Amino acid sequence: MCGRGIKDVRLTIRKGLFSLGVRSTARYNSNRSFILKPDAETIIREASSSAIGRLDNIDAERDRPLSDFDRQP
């Protein structure tokens, strides 16, 4: 049980680092007018709801419909 808890923490950190990187890059690009602010907000929102860092544990995603993971809906 202890090993599982450690794995879950690492997944959370990985997901958090990904979201932080996307957020800071999108804001940087928006502040320098490389992308529009609404586009930056969309990028940040999609990154925070992405499956990166969460699919190593299928139980964390059990309640999400498979259509959420479809790249070509």
N, CA, C and O of each residue as an XYZ file, in Angstrom:
292
protein
N       0.822     -1.191      0.000
C       0.000      0.000      0.000
C       0.859      1.246      0.000
O       0.529      2.223     -0.671
N       1.941      1.231      0.729
C       2.817      2.397      0.815
C       3.415      2.722     -0.551
O       3.500      3.890     -0.930
N       3.826      1.699     -1.286
C       4.387      1.921     -2.615
C       3.382      2.564     -3.561
O       3.760      3.382     -4.401
N       2.118      2.207     -3.438
C       1.100      2.790     -4.304
C       0.942      4.287     -4.021
O       0.784      5.079     -4.949
N       0.985      4.669     -2.760
C       0.882      6.069     -2.395
C       2.011      6.896     -2.989
O       1.795      8.015     -3.453
N       3.212      6.339     -2.973
C       4.359      7.037     -3.555
C       4.160      7.209     -5.051
O       4.446      8.280     -5.587
N       3.680      6.185     -5.736
C       3.451      6.281     -7.173
C       2.423      7.370     -7.471
O       2.607      8.150     -8.405
N       1.350      7.434     -6.694
C       0.316      8.441     -6.917
C       0.866      9.851     -6.761
O       0.490     10.749     -7.515
N       1.748     10.053     -5.796
C       2.352     11.370     -5.599
C       3.187     11.743     -6.807
O       3.127     12.887     -7.260
N       3.960     10.816     -7.341
C       4.784     11.111     -8.518
C       3.918     11.465     -9.710
O       4.267     12.367    -10.470
N       2.802     10.784     -9.895
C       1.911     11.103    -11.001
C       1.349     12.512    -10.857
O       1.244     13.250    -11.836
N       0.991     12.874     -9.638
C       0.456     14.207     -9.386
C       1.510     15.260     -9.688
O       1.209     16.282    -10.304
N       2.730     15.020     -9.264
C       3.805     15.972     -9.524
C       4.035     16.097    -11.021
O       4.173     17.208    -11.534
N       4.077     14.991    -11.720
C       4.301     15.019    -13.163
C       3.203     15.825    -13.861
O       3.491     16.653    -14.726
N       1.964     15.584    -13.489
C       0.840     16.322    -14.062
C       0.953     17.801    -13.722
O       0.703     18.656    -14.572
N       1.327     18.106    -12.487
C       1.466     19.488    -12.065
C       2.575     20.208    -12.814
O       2.418     21.368    -13.193
N       3.687     19.533    -13.027
C       4.785     20.152    -13.755
C       4.413     20.406    -15.211
O       4.774     21.436    -15.780
N       3.694     19.467    -15.807
C       3.244     19.662    -17.181
C       2.330     20.877    -17.272
O       2.521     21.735    -18.134
N       1.350     20.955    -16.399
C       0.408     22.074    -16.418
C       1.112     23.400    -16.160
O       0.804     24.405    -16.801
N       2.053     23.404    -15.227
C       2.804     24.620    -14.920
C       3.612     25.082    -16.130
O       3.639     26.273    -16.442
N       4.263     24.155    -16.804
C       5.046     24.498    -17.989
C       4.193     25.056    -19.113
O       4.556     26.047    -19.745
N       3.064     24.421    -19.357
C       2.157     24.900    -20.405
C       1.618     26.278    -20.053
O       1.566     27.168    -20.901
N       1.220     26.448    -18.802
C       0.657     27.724    -18.365
C       1.673     28.864    -18.511
O       1.344     29.927    -19.038
N       2.897     28.640    -18.045
C       3.894     29.711    -18.120
C       4.291     30.001    -19.563
O       4.521     31.159    -19.908
N       4.376     28.987    -20.408
C       4.718     29.208    -21.811
C       3.603     29.945    -22.548
O       3.868     30.852    -23.337
N       2.364     29.555    -22.290
C       1.232     30.228    -22.942
C       1.152     31.692    -22.517
O       0.907     32.566    -23.349
N       1.354     31.961    -21.246
C       1.329     33.349    -20.774
C       2.484     34.154    -21.354
O       2.302     35.306    -21.749
N       3.655     33.562    -21.407
C       4.824     34.221    -21.999
C       4.536     34.609    -23.451
O       4.779     35.742    -23.865
N       4.017     33.650    -24.210
C       3.717     33.913    -25.612
C       2.605     34.942    -25.782
O       2.642     35.747    -26.713
N       1.637     34.922    -24.908
C       0.549     35.895    -24.964
C       1.049     37.297    -24.607
O       0.694     38.270    -25.272
N       1.865     37.400    -23.570
C       2.396     38.700    -23.155
C       3.274     39.339    -24.226
O       3.400     40.563    -24.279
N       3.867     38.530    -25.062
C       4.722     39.048    -26.134
C       4.007     39.096    -27.481
O       4.627     39.299    -28.525
N       2.701     38.906    -27.436
C       1.828     38.995    -28.618
C       2.144     37.954    -29.693
O       1.874     38.175    -30.874
N       2.719     36.819    -29.280
C       2.920     35.722    -30.222
C       1.614     34.971    -30.455
O       1.373     34.440    -31.539
N       0.773     34.937    -29.415
C      -0.556     34.340    -29.519
C      -1.543     35.276    -28.827
O      -1.159     36.097    -27.994
N      -2.808     35.142    -29.182
C      -3.844     35.957    -28.564
C      -4.171     35.433    -27.168
O      -4.000     34.245    -26.895
N      -4.636     36.307    -26.294
C      -4.967     35.922    -24.922
C      -6.034     34.820    -24.874
O      -5.888     33.883    -24.090
N      -7.113     34.897    -25.693
C      -8.086     33.790    -25.669
C      -7.465     32.452    -26.080
O      -7.849     31.402    -25.563
N      -6.507     32.493    -27.008
C      -5.833     31.252    -27.405
C      -4.990     30.711    -26.257
O      -4.953     29.501    -26.033
N      -4.315     31.592    -25.530
C      -3.516     31.167    -24.375
C      -4.416     30.531    -23.325
O      -4.065     29.505    -22.743
N      -5.566     31.130    -23.083
C      -6.499     30.579    -22.096
C      -7.011     29.207    -22.521
O      -7.180     28.320    -21.685
N      -7.257     29.032    -23.809
C      -7.693     27.732    -24.325
C      -6.593     26.687    -24.149
O      -6.862     25.558    -23.739
N      -5.364     27.065    -24.457
C      -4.234     26.144    -24.310
C      -4.096     25.704    -22.855
O      -3.907     24.521    -22.571
N      -4.191     26.658    -21.945
C      -4.065     26.353    -20.514
C      -5.200     25.441    -20.053
O      -4.966     24.482    -19.317
N      -6.415     25.732    -20.477
C      -7.576     24.922    -20.083
C      -7.450     23.491    -20.615
O      -7.750     22.535    -19.901
N      -7.008     23.347    -21.860
C      -6.863     22.004    -22.433
C      -5.743     21.223    -21.751
O      -5.855     20.011    -21.567
N      -4.679     21.902    -21.381
C      -3.579     21.219    -20.697
C      -4.017     20.725    -19.321
O      -3.659     19.624    -18.903
N      -4.791     21.547    -18.628
C      -5.214     21.139    -17.287
C      -6.202     19.978    -17.323
O      -6.311     19.232    -16.350
N      -6.915     19.818    -18.420
C      -7.855     18.697    -18.505
C      -7.299     17.527    -19.312
O      -8.011     16.552    -19.555
N      -6.042     17.612    -19.727
C      -5.467     16.536    -20.528
C      -5.201     15.294    -19.687
O      -5.249     15.338    -18.458
N      -4.925     14.210    -20.356
C      -4.690     12.939    -19.676
C      -3.225     12.742    -19.322
O      -2.880     11.713    -18.740
N      -2.368     13.666    -19.643
C      -0.938     13.521    -19.367
C      -0.725     13.415    -17.863
O      -1.210     14.239    -17.087
N       0.010     12.382    -17.472
C       0.303     12.167    -16.071
C      -0.792     11.481    -15.292
O      -0.621     11.211    -14.103
N      -1.907     11.194    -15.922
C      -3.012     10.568    -15.202
C      -3.332      9.169    -15.699
O      -3.981      8.412    -14.978
N      -2.917      8.800    -16.872
C      -3.324      7.510    -17.432
C      -2.491      6.330    -16.948
O      -2.795      5.185    -17.282
N      -1.436      6.592    -16.158
C      -0.685      5.476    -15.590
C      -1.531      4.710    -14.584
O      -1.266      3.544    -14.291
N      -2.548      5.377    -14.060
C      -3.458      4.749    -13.105
C      -4.873      4.845    -13.680
O      -5.513      5.891    -13.573
N      -5.353      3.786    -14.274
C      -6.642      3.806    -14.956
C      -7.788      4.098    -13.992
O      -8.825      4.617    -14.406
N      -7.614      3.771    -12.711
C      -8.672      4.054    -11.740
C      -8.952      5.555    -11.631
O     -10.079      5.952    -11.334
N      -7.955      6.375    -11.864
C      -8.141      7.818    -11.784
C      -9.031      8.328    -12.907
O      -9.618      9.404    -12.793
N      -9.137      7.568    -13.989
C      -9.910      7.996    -15.158
C     -11.131      7.129    -15.420
O     -11.780      7.266    -16.457
N     -11.444      6.253    -14.502
C     -12.522      5.284    -14.727
C     -13.867      5.941    -15.025
O     -14.647      5.398    -15.808
N     -14.157      7.080    -14.432
C     -15.461      7.719    -14.616
C     -15.547      8.595    -15.862
O     -16.637      9.046    -16.215
N     -14.435      8.842    -16.529
C     -14.469      9.661    -17.745
C     -14.878      8.795    -18.939
O     -14.398      7.669    -19.073
N     -15.751      9.301    -19.799
C     -16.120      8.523    -20.987
C     -14.950      8.429    -21.962
O     -14.113      9.329    -22.024
N     -14.896      7.357    -22.709
C     -13.812      7.175    -23.678
C     -13.790      8.277    -24.730
O     -12.734      8.574    -25.290
N     -14.936      8.885    -25.004
C     -14.970      9.948    -25.997
C     -14.119     11.146    -25.573
O     -13.702     11.927    -26.428
N     -13.853     11.309    -24.274
C     -12.969     12.391    -23.810
C     -11.550     12.220    -24.338
O     -10.806     13.195    -24.449
N     -11.177     11.002    -24.659
C      -9.813     10.724    -25.116
C      -9.715     10.627    -26.638
O      -8.628     10.409    -27.173
N     -10.814     10.784    -27.323
C     -10.837     10.691    -28.783
C     -10.257     11.976    -29.382
O     -10.765     13.067    -29.125
N      -9.209     11.844    -30.168
C      -8.568     13.007    -30.773
C      -9.324     13.519    -31.994
O      -9.122     14.661    -32.406
N     -10.171     12.714    -32.566
C     -10.928     13.123    -33.740
C     -12.403     12.817    -33.520
O     -12.939     11.865    -34.087
N     -13.063     13.640    -32.684
C     -14.463     13.342    -32.353
C     -15.407     13.495    -33.532
O     -16.610     13.276    -33.393
